[in-house]
Structures are given as structure tokens and as C-alpha cells.
Amino acid sequence: MVNLNKQKLAPGLYLIATPIGTARDITLRALDILSSADVITAEDTRSLRHLMEIHGVPIGDRPLWAYHDHNGERMRPRILAAMAEGKSVVYASEAGTPMVADPGFDLGRAAVAEGYDLISAPGPSAVITALTLAGLPTDRFLFAGFLPNASGRRKTVMGELAEVPATLVFYESPKRVAAMLRDAALVLGGAREAAMCRELTKKFEEVRRGTLDELAASCAASPPKGEIVVIIDRKRSTDVSEEDLDLALGKALERLSVRDAADAVTAELGLPRRQVYQRALQLAGDD
């Protein structure tokens, strides 16, 4: 059992990240806050109660309130009133980090608007976990949440993101992921590298890597189950000349190491890092 550090918390809204799969991924600080807050709120009270039982955090006589998309307007005034009385309130999303594709966003904004402190205890995040496993660039990324259900609107949104010079991150339903990948291949290019990450940190965790064409075919042939994050590489430039590459690397190598110069030019020109790194080694060796 965890040795909880129960303490008197200052009034405010405390946001805690909860595990996206494995219960032991919760942080010690999150458990301390859960044991100390005057009021407990959760997107899913059943799952939070179970998590607290696993880690031996007693609820006692403290209120445990549900806060989600369907009751937010009704519950926000009640939660704000608790803080007005000088109470500390903890909010936990169903899984992962609050405020990220989560109903806690409106609650957090309301707390800030009323002048209450907003305190975050960082922890599990499906977005960050997927980025660490995908094997794609992480120096710059854009989280786009869930795409529209309708194929036409989905393609339109993808078209708006096609030129973004960053790795793209999406949440997706297992029922739609094959169609989503197929649309992505049509709009973004079937050769673009991607990864489909599912059931992260759980028993049946899986990461499929390949081109959008390959992943679309894979998910159509063998539909995945569970919570899914799709990672798509940024657009790679095809019209950068050797002279342009050498010029960019030459400038970068004046102030950076070979490795850092390759990283900087890869992000700048959108070329494969292996190609840029090998050329950087050649130029550095010629000096």
C-alpha cells in the first residue's frame, strides 16, 4: 500500500492525470491529492472509485461528484461554489490527462475565469505515449483530436492539415480507423509514414507501423480493437536540390554538432533524417 502524504490543500481546482491502462502508472502526487482534496470530481466516478480502492485511498465522508459532457452546465456552479467556500477540488478524467479532449476543459476555464487557482499534477497521456512508440519525429507535433465521422468532412479537415510541418496525432475509434486511414492515404499520400497505436499500456498493446496505404490495408484486413491513437508523419519535401541541402547543412554545421545540425535541417526541409544525417557526416568529414 502506498504511504499517502495527506495534507491540507489550498482552495482551487486540482487536475490529476489517471492511467490510460495500467493502474500502477498513476503518480504518487496524484494519490496524495486524491487523499487530501475536500471534494472529488471525476468524469467517471465508478472508474475513479475503483482506482482509489486499488491504491488504498479512502474516500471517507468526502463528496464524489460526476462531471462530464452531459451534466457540465449543471455541475460547474456547484463545483465553483465549493471553491468559493474555501475548499480544494480535485478533478480526474476517465483516463489520461485532463483538458486534453476532455470535458474538464470547460471546468478549468470556469475556475480560471472566477479567479481560482488551477493546479496540474502531470502524468499519463495517450498522445505522448503514442508519440514515444511510433518511431516518427517528435520535435514538432500537432494534436488534432477526433476527426469528423463523415468521410467528406474528414477529408476536408485532413486537407487543411496536409501542409502542416509537424507530425500529426489523432484519436480514433476502432470502427472508423480503417476508413480514416484510407481517407488519409488519399488526401495526404499513401506513401506517408504512420503508426496505429492501440490499447496503450494494457495487456494487448499493439503498434503497427508502415505507410498510410499499408496501415489502411492492415486495419481493413485485421480490424483493431480498443482505444486507438494514429500518428502520421509530416509531409516530406521532394523538390529540395543537393545544393539547397548542402547550403542548409553548411550553415547549421557552423554552430551545431553533426547530429543537431541533421535534426535541424531535417525539420527545416522535411527530408528523411537518414539522408540528411549521412550528408552532414560527409560535409563534416570534408572540413
C-alpha positions in Angstrom: 0.0 0.0 0.0 1.2 3.5 -0.8 2.3 5.7 2.1 0.0 8.6 1.4 1.1 12.1 2.2 -2.3 13.6 3.3 -2.2 17.4 3.7 -4.3 20.4 3.8 -4.7 21.7 0.3 -5.2 25.4 -0.6 -8.5 26.2 -2.3 -8.5 25.6 -6.0 -9.1 23.1 -8.8 -6.5 20.3 -8.9 -6.2 18.4 -12.2 -4.8 14.9 -11.9 -3.8 12.5 -14.7 -5.1 9.0 -14.4 -3.8 5.8 -16.0 -4.7 5.1 -19.6 -4.4 1.4 -18.9 -2.1 0.0 -16.2 -3.3 1.2 -12.8 0.2 1.5 -11.4 1.0 4.3 -13.8 -0.6 6.8 -11.5 1.8 9.2 -9.8 2.4 9.4 -6.1 1.5 13.1 -6.2 -1.9 12.3 -7.8 -2.6 9.8 -5.0 -1.6 12.4 -2.4 -4.0 14.9 -3.9 -6.8 12.3 -4.1 -6.3 11.6 -0.4 -6.3 15.2 0.6 -8.8 17.1 -1.5 -12.0 18.3 0.2 -14.2 17.4 -2.9 -13.6 14.8 -5.5 -14.9 15.1 -9.0 -14.5 12.7 -11.9 -15.6 12.1 -15.5 -16.4 8.6 -14.5 -16.9 8.1 -10.7 -17.0 4.3 -11.0 -13.6 4.0 -12.6 -12.0 6.6 -10.2 -13.5 4.9 -7.2 -12.0 1.6 -8.4 -8.6 3.2 -8.9 -8.7 4.6 -5.4 -9.6 1.2 -4.0 -6.7 -0.4 -5.8 -4.2 2.1 -4.3 -5.8 2.2 -0.8 -7.0 5.8 -1.0 -10.1 6.2 1.2 -13.0 8.4 0.1 -14.3 8.7 3.7 -17.2 11.1 4.0 -16.0 13.4 1.2 -18.3 14.0 -1.7 -17.6 12.2 -5.0 -19.3 14.1 -7.9 -19.6 13.2 -11.5 -18.6 15.8 -14.0 -19.0 15.0 -17.7 -20.3 16.4 -21.1 -23.9 15.7 -20.1 -24.1 17.4 -16.7 -21.3 20.1 -17.0 -23.6 23.1 -17.1 -25.4 21.9 -14.0 -22.4 20.8 -12.0 -20.0 23.8 -12.7 -21.8 26.2 -10.4 -21.8 23.6 -7.7 -18.1 23.0 -8.0 -17.3 26.7 -8.2 -19.4 27.2 -5.0 -17.3 24.6 -3.2 -14.2 26.5 -4.1 -15.8 29.8 -3.0 -16.3 28.2 0.4 -12.5 27.7 0.6 -12.5 24.0 -0.4 -10.0 22.2 -2.6 -11.5 20.3 -5.5 -9.7 17.5 -7.5 -10.9 16.6 -11.0 -9.9 13.4 -12.8 -10.7 12.5 -16.4 -11.8 8.9 -17.2 -8.2 8.2 -18.4 -5.2 10.3 -19.2 -4.6 14.0 -18.7 -7.5 16.3 -18.0 -8.2 19.1 -20.5 -7.0 17.1 -23.5 -10.0 16.0 -25.5 -11.8 16.0 -22.1 -14.9 17.7 -20.5 -12.6 19.1 -17.8 -11.7 21.9 -20.2 -14.8 23.9 -19.5 -14.5 23.4 -15.8 -10.8 24.6 -15.9 -11.8 27.7 -17.9 -14.6 28.5 -15.5 -12.3 28.1 -12.5 -9.7 30.5 -14.0 -12.4 33.0 -15.0 -13.6 33.1 -11.4 -10.0 33.7 -10.2 -9.4 30.3 -8.6 -6.0 28.5 -8.8 -5.7 25.8 -11.3 -3.1 23.2 -10.3 -1.9 20.3 -12.6 -0.3 17.1 -11.4 1.1 15.7 -14.7 1.1 12.0 -15.6 -0.2 9.5 -18.2 -1.2 10.8 -21.6 -2.2 8.7 -24.6 -0.9 11.4 -27.0 2.6 11.5 -25.5 2.8 7.7 -25.0 1.9 7.1 -28.7 4.5 9.6 -29.9 7.2 7.8 -27.9 6.3 4.5 -29.5 5.5 5.5 -33.1 9.1 5.9 -34.3 8.3 9.2 -36.0 9.7 12.7 -35.5 8.6 14.3 -32.1 10.4 17.6 -32.4 7.2 19.2 -33.6 3.7 17.7 -33.5 0.0 18.8 -33.7 -2.7 17.0 -31.8 -6.0 17.2 -33.8 -8.2 15.1 -31.6 -11.0 13.1 -33.2 -11.7 13.7 -36.9 -15.3 14.1 -38.2 -17.3 10.9 -38.7 -18.4 11.7 -42.3 -15.8 10.9 -44.9 -16.2 14.1 -46.8 -15.8 16.3 -43.8 -12.9 14.1 -42.6 -11.1 14.6 -45.9 -11.6 18.3 -45.8 -10.0 18.6 -42.3 -7.1 16.4 -43.4 -6.6 18.6 -46.4 -6.3 21.6 -44.1 -3.6 19.7 -42.1 -1.7 18.4 -45.2 0.9 21.1 -45.3 1.4 21.4 -41.5 5.2 20.9 -40.9 4.7 18.6 -37.9 3.8 15.1 -37.0 0.0 14.7 -36.8 -1.7 13.0 -33.9 -5.3 11.8 -33.9 -7.6 9.8 -31.6 -9.8 7.3 -33.5 -12.5 4.7 -33.0 -11.7 1.1 -33.9 -14.9 1.1 -36.0 -13.6 4.0 -38.1 -9.9 3.6 -38.1 -9.6 1.7 -41.4 -11.8 4.3 -43.2 -9.9 7.1 -41.6 -6.5 5.7 -42.8 -7.9 5.1 -46.2 -9.0 8.7 -46.4 -5.7 9.9 -45.0 -3.8 7.9 -47.8 -6.0 9.6 -50.4 -5.6 13.1 -49.1 -2.1 13.1 -47.6 -0.4 10.5 -49.8 -0.3 6.7 -49.4 3.5 6.7 -49.0 3.5 8.9 -46.0 4.8 7.1 -42.9 2.4 6.5 -40.0 1.7 4.4 -36.9 -1.5 2.9 -35.4 -1.2 2.6 -31.6 -3.9 0.7 -29.7 -4.6 -0.3 -26.1 -1.5 1.6 -24.8 -0.1 0.3 -21.5 -2.6 -2.5 -21.5 -2.2 -6.3 -21.9 -2.9 -6.3 -25.7 -0.9 -3.1 -26.5 0.0 -3.1 -30.2 1.8 -0.7 -32.5 1.5 -1.1 -36.3 4.0 0.9 -38.4 4.1 1.5 -42.1 2.9 3.7 -44.8 -0.7 5.0 -44.8 -1.5 2.6 -47.7 -0.1 -0.3 -45.7 -1.8 0.6 -42.5 -5.2 1.2 -44.2 -4.9 -2.3 -45.8 -3.8 -3.9 -42.5 -6.7 -2.4 -40.5 -9.2 -3.4 -43.1 -7.9 -7.0 -43.2 -7.5 -7.2 -39.4 -9.7 -4.6 -37.6 -8.1 -3.5 -34.3 -10.0 -3.2 -31.1 -9.7 -0.8 -28.2 -8.5 2.8 -27.7 -6.6 4.0 -30.7 -4.1 6.8 -31.5 -3.0 7.4 -35.1 0.4 9.1 -35.7 1.1 10.5 -39.2 4.5 11.8 -40.3 4.8 15.4 -41.7 4.9 16.0 -45.4 8.3 15.3 -46.9 9.7 17.6 -49.5 10.5 16.1 -52.9 12.0 19.1 -54.6 14.9 20.0 -52.5 18.1 20.1 -54.5 21.5 18.8 -53.3 22.7 22.4 -53.4 19.9 23.5 -51.1 20.6 20.7 -48.7 24.4 21.4 -48.6 23.7 25.1 -48.1 21.4 24.5 -45.2 23.7 21.9 -43.6 26.7 24.2 -44.1 25.0 27.0 -42.1 23.8 24.6 -39.4 27.2 22.9 -39.0 28.8 26.3 -38.3 27.0 26.4 -34.9 25.8 22.8 -34.2 27.1 19.3 -34.0 26.6 16.9 -36.8 23.7 15.2 -35.1 22.0 18.5 -34.1 22.6 20.0 -37.5 21.0 17.0 -39.1 18.0 17.3 -36.8 17.6 21.0 -37.5 17.8 20.6 -41.3 15.5 17.6 -41.3 12.8 19.7 -39.6 13.5 22.7 -41.9 13.5 20.9 -45.2 11.2 17.9 -44.5 13.7 15.4 -45.8 14.3 11.9 -44.4 16.6 12.2 -41.4 18.9 9.4 -42.5 19.6 11.1 -45.8 20.3 14.4 -44.1 22.5 12.9 -41.4 24.6 10.9 -43.9 25.2 14.1 -45.9 26.1 16.0 -42.8 28.7 13.4 -41.9 30.2 13.7 -45.4 30.3 17.5 -45.2 31.8 17.5 -41.7 34.4 15.0 -42.8 35.5 17.2 -45.8 36.3 20.1 -43.4 
